[in-house]
């Protein structure tokens, strides 16, 4: 990401998070009958917003348990604040209509948000294998693994467990559809070494977080782990072509990649593309199936409402005027290791001939 774009993103993110923190702290203080000066709330909101950003930056340069705990504590607060702010927003109207119960509403809202955050933290640990049958021109079994977010939270142990799970499923191929790494740790040549133990062919296309980490370093680690990089390339497996469109912040990147991919006529085409956008361009290129991730399905309520604004295709299987798109919610998480309203998943995709599906 260009330095200017990166700076603008984090500035806006910090300001929005600070406003959410301020509203949450005020609501919590009201619910718990704590009376504090306004400057205290402003300072606390600003500091809390900086904690997540500073922990993210520190984790990229330093390792160890302290940094991991610091990052997780800061990110869990972000998740809780989002849920708490959402609940407080819902109870604004009842609080105005029934002012005598306003404090009770806020206390109940705080308790609900706290319990929801606990559930979300536990639920994110439950990785599911979801099977989906997709009508296709030939039979093929693919395991899509999207948004692993290897980093300070999902480290080497997580990757080893994931590899063992993949080997137990035994698909024809495993497809990593972006954000294999998180951007919260420095990537070295042997960082992804556990992937060497995969017993099936593995392919990778880059996502936005892979770019954050320095794409060349990620490429080196992926190649060293024995995983084939598909960015801008086409390979063939059991008569089916797999092509990859790597992530780029350049506006015309997808169009240029689609024009450069060397497909063979008469053979099915599957495109691995991290972000579920540009479907009309992809359909015009004659692609049969697109496999994407990126959205996390929204990951946690209420973030799903915000994610749905730029992304019409959030999760699952879609038929877009003949082009099929499958969007995975991903097996990892960004920021807080929390999920509510979505699952951590790896997707066992069974491509079958003569199977129909309804248009979505």
C-alpha positions as CSV (number, residue, x, y, z in Angstrom):
1,X,0.0,0.0,0.0
2,X,1.4,3.5,-0.8
3,X,2.6,5.4,2.2
4,X,0.0,8.1,1.8
5,X,-2.8,5.6,1.5
6,X,-1.6,3.7,4.5
7,X,-1.3,6.9,6.6
8,X,-4.8,8.0,5.6
9,X,-6.3,4.6,6.4
10,X,-4.8,4.5,9.9
11,X,-5.6,8.1,10.7
12,X,-9.3,7.6,9.8
13,X,-9.3,4.2,11.6
14,X,-7.8,5.9,14.7
15,X,-10.3,8.7,14.8
16,X,-13.3,6.4,14.3
17,X,-12.1,4.0,17.0
18,X,-11.5,6.9,19.4
19,X,-15.1,8.1,18.9
20,X,-16.4,4.5,19.5
21,X,-14.2,4.3,22.6
22,X,-15.5,7.6,23.9
23,X,-19.1,6.5,23.4
24,X,-18.5,3.1,25.0
25,X,-16.7,4.6,28.0
26,X,-19.4,7.1,28.6
27,X,-22.1,4.5,28.4
28,X,-20.2,2.1,30.7
29,X,-19.6,4.9,33.3
30,X,-23.3,5.8,33.1
31,X,-24.4,2.1,33.6
32,X,-22.0,1.7,36.5
33,X,-22.8,5.1,38.0
34,X,-19.2,6.4,37.7
35,X,-18.9,10.1,37.5
36,X,-15.6,11.3,35.9
37,X,-14.6,14.6,34.3
38,X,-15.0,14.9,30.5
39,X,-11.2,15.2,29.8
40,X,-10.7,11.7,31.4
41,X,-13.0,10.1,28.9
42,X,-11.4,12.0,26.0
43,X,-7.9,11.0,27.1
44,X,-8.9,7.3,27.8
45,X,-10.6,7.1,24.4
46,X,-7.6,8.4,22.6
47,X,-5.2,6.1,24.4
48,X,-7.3,3.0,23.8
49,X,-7.4,3.8,20.1
50,X,-3.7,4.1,19.9
51,X,-3.1,0.8,21.8
52,X,-4.2,-1.4,18.9
53,X,-2.2,0.5,16.3
54,X,0.9,0.7,18.5
55,X,0.6,-3.0,19.3
56,X,0.3,-3.8,15.6
57,X,3.4,-1.8,14.7
58,X,5.4,-3.2,17.6
59,X,4.5,-6.8,16.7
60,X,6.0,-6.3,13.2
61,X,9.4,-5.6,14.6
62,X,9.5,-7.5,18.0
63,X,8.4,-11.0,19.0
64,X,7.9,-12.6,22.4
65,X,5.1,-13.3,24.8
66,X,4.7,-9.7,26.0
67,X,4.1,-8.3,22.5
68,X,1.6,-11.1,21.8
69,X,-0.3,-10.5,25.1
70,X,-0.2,-6.7,24.4
71,X,-1.5,-7.1,20.9
72,X,-4.3,-9.6,21.9
73,X,-5.4,-7.4,24.8
74,X,-5.6,-4.3,22.6
75,X,-7.4,-6.2,19.8
76,X,-9.9,-7.8,22.1
77,X,-10.8,-4.4,23.4
78,X,-11.5,-3.3,19.8
79,X,-13.9,-6.2,19.4
80,X,-15.6,-5.6,22.7
81,X,-15.9,-1.9,21.9
82,X,-17.5,-2.5,18.6
83,X,-20.1,-4.8,20.1
84,X,-20.7,-2.6,23.1
85,X,-21.1,0.5,21.0
86,X,-23.6,-1.3,18.7
87,X,-25.7,-2.4,21.7
88,X,-25.6,1.1,23.2
89,X,-26.8,2.5,19.9
90,X,-29.7,0.1,19.9
91,X,-30.8,1.1,23.4
92,X,-30.7,4.8,22.7
93,X,-34.3,5.0,21.7
94,X,-35.7,2.9,24.5
95,X,-33.6,5.0,26.9
96,X,-35.2,8.2,25.6
97,X,-38.7,6.8,25.7
98,X,-38.4,5.3,29.2
99,X,-35.8,7.6,30.9
100,X,-36.5,6.1,34.4
101,X,-35.1,2.8,33.1
102,X,-32.3,4.3,31.1
103,X,-29.5,3.3,33.5
104,X,-30.9,-0.3,33.7
105,X,-30.9,-0.5,29.8
106,X,-27.3,0.6,29.7
107,X,-26.2,-1.9,32.4
108,X,-28.0,-4.7,30.6
109,X,-26.4,-3.6,27.4
110,X,-23.0,-3.6,28.9
111,X,-23.6,-7.1,30.3
112,X,-24.9,-8.4,27.0
113,X,-21.9,-7.0,25.1
114,X,-19.4,-8.5,27.6
115,X,-21.0,-12.0,27.4
116,X,-21.1,-11.7,23.6
117,X,-17.4,-10.8,23.5
118,X,-16.6,-13.9,25.6
119,X,-18.7,-16.1,23.3
120,X,-17.0,-14.5,20.2
121,X,-13.6,-15.3,21.6
122,X,-14.4,-18.9,22.2
123,X,-16.3,-19.3,18.9
124,X,-13.4,-18.0,16.8
125,X,-11.3,-21.0,18.1
126,X,-13.8,-23.5,16.6
127,X,-12.6,-24.0,13.0
128,X,-15.1,-25.8,10.9
129,X,-14.7,-27.8,7.7
130,X,-17.6,-26.8,5.5
131,X,-18.5,-28.9,2.5
132,X,-20.1,-27.2,-0.6
133,X,-21.2,-29.0,-3.8
134,X,-20.6,-26.8,-6.9
135,X,-22.0,-27.7,-10.3
136,X,-19.1,-27.8,-12.7
137,X,-17.9,-29.2,-16.0
138,X,-16.0,-32.0,-14.4
139,X,-15.5,-33.6,-11.0
140,X,-12.8,-32.2,-8.8
141,X,-12.3,-31.8,-5.0
142,X,-10.6,-28.6,-3.8
143,X,-9.9,-27.4,-0.3
144,X,-10.1,-23.6,-0.2
145,X,-8.2,-22.1,2.7
146,X,-8.6,-18.3,2.9
147,X,-7.5,-15.6,5.3
148,X,-5.2,-17.6,7.5
149,X,-3.7,-14.4,8.9
150,X,-0.5,-16.1,10.1
151,X,1.1,-13.7,12.5
152,X,1.3,-12.7,16.2
153,X,-2.0,-14.5,17.0
154,X,-2.1,-17.4,14.6
155,X,1.5,-18.6,14.8
156,X,3.5,-21.7,13.9
157,X,1.4,-24.0,16.1
158,X,-1.8,-22.8,14.4
159,X,-0.2,-23.5,11.0
160,X,0.9,-27.0,12.0
161,X,-2.6,-27.9,13.2
162,X,-4.0,-26.5,9.9
163,X,-1.7,-28.6,7.8
164,X,-2.6,-31.8,9.8
165,X,-6.3,-31.0,9.2
166,X,-5.8,-30.5,5.5
167,X,-3.8,-33.7,5.1
168,X,-6.7,-35.6,6.8
169,X,-9.2,-34.4,4.2
170,X,-7.1,-35.4,1.2
171,X,-8.4,-33.1,-1.6
172,X,-7.1,-33.0,-5.1
173,X,-5.5,-29.6,-4.3
174,X,-5.4,-27.0,-1.5
175,X,-5.9,-23.3,-2.6
176,X,-4.8,-20.4,-0.4
177,X,-6.9,-17.5,-1.6
178,X,-5.1,-14.6,0.0
179,X,-4.1,-13.1,3.4
180,X,-2.0,-16.1,4.2
181,X,0.0,-13.8,6.5
182,X,-1.4,-11.1,8.7
183,X,1.0,-8.2,8.6
184,X,1.7,-8.5,12.4
185,X,5.1,-10.3,12.2
186,X,8.2,-10.0,10.1
187,X,8.2,-12.6,7.4
188,X,11.4,-14.6,6.8
189,X,12.4,-17.3,4.4
190,X,11.4,-20.2,6.6
191,X,8.4,-18.5,8.3
192,X,5.9,-20.8,6.6
193,X,7.9,-24.0,6.9
194,X,5.0,-26.1,8.3
195,X,3.4,-25.9,4.9
196,X,6.2,-28.2,3.6
197,X,4.3,-31.1,5.2
198,X,1.3,-30.7,3.0
199,X,0.6,-34.0,1.2
200,X,-1.4,-32.5,-1.7
201,X,-0.5,-29.9,-4.3
202,X,-0.9,-26.4,-2.9
203,X,-1.4,-23.1,-4.7
204,X,-1.4,-19.5,-3.5
205,X,-2.6,-16.1,-4.6
206,X,-1.8,-12.9,-2.6
207,X,-4.2,-10.8,-0.6
208,X,-4.0,-7.3,0.8
209,X,-2.3,-8.4,4.0
210,X,0.3,-10.3,2.1
211,X,1.1,-7.0,0.4
212,X,1.4,-5.2,3.8
213,X,4.1,-7.7,4.8
214,X,6.2,-7.1,1.8
215,X,5.1,-9.2,-1.1
216,X,8.5,-10.3,-2.2
217,X,9.3,-11.7,1.3
218,X,5.9,-13.5,1.3
219,X,6.6,-14.9,-2.1
220,X,10.0,-16.2,-0.9
221,X,8.4,-17.8,2.2
222,X,5.6,-19.4,0.2
223,X,8.0,-20.8,-2.5
224,X,10.4,-22.1,0.2
225,X,7.4,-24.0,1.8
226,X,6.7,-25.8,-1.6
227,X,3.5,-23.9,-2.4
228,X,3.0,-22.8,-6.0
229,X,2.5,-19.1,-6.5
230,X,-0.4,-18.4,-8.9
231,X,-0.3,-14.6,-9.1
232,X,-0.5,-13.9,-12.9
233,X,-0.1,-17.6,-13.8
234,X,-2.2,-20.5,-15.0
235,X,-1.6,-24.1,-14.2
236,X,-3.6,-27.3,-14.9
237,X,-4.8,-29.9,-12.6
238,X,-6.8,-33.0,-13.7
239,X,-7.9,-31.1,-16.9
240,X,-9.0,-28.0,-15.0
241,X,-7.2,-24.7,-15.3
242,X,-6.3,-22.7,-12.2
243,X,-5.4,-19.1,-12.7
244,X,-4.4,-16.5,-10.1
245,X,-5.0,-12.7,-9.9
246,X,-2.8,-11.3,-7.2
247,X,-4.0,-8.4,-5.0
248,X,-3.0,-4.9,-6.0
249,X,-3.9,-1.4,-5.0
250,X,-3.6,-0.4,-8.6
251,X,-7.1,0.3,-10.0
252,X,-6.6,-1.4,-13.4
253,X,-4.7,-4.4,-11.9
254,X,-7.5,-6.9,-12.3
255,X,-8.2,-6.0,-15.9
256,X,-4.5,-6.2,-16.8
257,X,-4.1,-9.6,-15.1
258,X,-7.2,-11.0,-16.9
259,X,-5.7,-9.9,-20.2
260,X,-2.3,-11.4,-19.4
261,X,-3.4,-14.8,-18.2
262,X,-2.7,-17.5,-20.8
263,X,-5.8,-19.8,-20.7
264,X,-6.3,-22.7,-23.0
265,X,-9.5,-23.0,-25.0
266,X,-11.9,-25.7,-24.3
267,X,-10.9,-26.4,-20.7
268,X,-12.7,-25.2,-17.5
269,X,-11.3,-22.1,-15.9
270,X,-11.1,-21.4,-12.2
271,X,-9.8,-18.0,-11.0
272,X,-8.3,-17.5,-7.5
273,X,-8.9,-13.9,-6.6
274,X,-8.8,-12.7,-3.0
275,X,-11.3,-9.8,-3.2
276,X,-14.9,-10.6,-4.4
277,X,-15.1,-7.7,-6.8
278,X,-15.0,-7.1,-10.5
279,X,-17.2,-10.0,-11.3
280,X,-18.5,-8.5,-14.6
281,X,-14.9,-8.2,-15.9
282,X,-14.2,-11.7,-14.8
283,X,-17.3,-13.1,-16.4
284,X,-16.5,-11.3,-19.6
285,X,-13.1,-13.1,-19.6
286,X,-14.8,-16.5,-19.8
287,X,-14.1,-17.7,-16.3
288,X,-16.3,-20.5,-15.0
289,X,-15.7,-20.2,-11.2
290,X,-14.1,-17.6,-8.9
291,X,-12.8,-18.4,-5.4
292,X,-12.4,-15.5,-3.1
293,X,-12.2,-14.5,0.6
294,X,-11.3,-11.2,2.1
295,X,-14.6,-10.2,3.7
296,X,-14.5,-12.7,6.7
297,X,-18.2,-12.6,6.3
298,X,-18.0,-9.5,8.5
299,X,-16.3,-11.4,11.3
300,X,-18.1,-9.8,14.2
301,X,-21.4,-8.0,14.5
302,X,-21.8,-5.1,13.8
303,X,-18.8,-5.0,11.5
304,X,-20.8,-7.2,9.0
305,X,-23.1,-4.2,8.3
306,X,-20.1,-2.1,7.3
307,X,-18.5,-4.8,5.2
308,X,-21.7,-5.3,3.3
309,X,-21.5,-1.7,2.0
310,X,-18.6,-2.2,-0.4
311,X,-19.1,-6.0,-0.9
312,X,-22.3,-7.3,-2.4
313,X,-20.9,-10.9,-2.1
314,X,-20.1,-11.6,1.5
315,X,-20.0,-15.4,1.9
316,X,-21.1,-18.6,0.3
317,X,-21.9,-19.6,-3.3
318,X,-23.4,-17.2,-5.9
319,X,-24.4,-17.5,-9.5
320,X,-23.8,-14.2,-11.3
321,X,-25.3,-14.5,-14.8
322,X,-23.6,-17.8,-15.3
323,X,-20.4,-17.0,-13.5
324,X,-20.1,-18.9,-10.2
325,X,-18.4,-17.3,-7.2
326,X,-17.6,-18.8,-3.9
327,X,-16.6,-16.5,-1.0
328,X,-15.0,-18.0,2.1
329,X,-15.3,-16.4,5.5
330,X,-11.8,-17.5,6.1
331,X,-10.2,-19.6,8.8
332,X,-8.3,-16.9,10.6
333,X,-9.2,-13.5,11.9
334,X,-7.9,-9.9,11.7
335,X,-7.5,-7.9,14.8
336,X,-9.4,-9.6,17.7
337,X,-9.5,-13.4,17.5
338,X,-13.3,-13.1,17.8
339,X,-16.2,-14.2,15.7
340,X,-19.9,-13.7,16.2
341,X,-22.4,-14.2,13.3
342,X,-19.7,-16.0,11.3
343,X,-17.6,-19.1,11.5
344,X,-13.9,-19.7,11.2
345,X,-13.9,-22.2,8.2
346,X,-12.0,-24.0,5.6
347,X,-14.0,-25.0,2.6
348,X,-14.1,-28.5,1.1
349,X,-15.5,-27.7,-2.4
350,X,-16.7,-30.7,-4.4
351,X,-17.1,-29.8,-8.0
352,X,-19.6,-32.1,-9.6
353,X,-21.0,-32.6,-13.1
354,X,-24.8,-32.4,-13.7
355,X,-25.6,-30.7,-10.3
356,X,-27.8,-27.6,-10.3
357,X,-27.9,-24.7,-7.9
358,X,-30.3,-21.9,-7.4
359,X,-29.3,-18.4,-8.6
360,X,-28.5,-16.1,-5.6
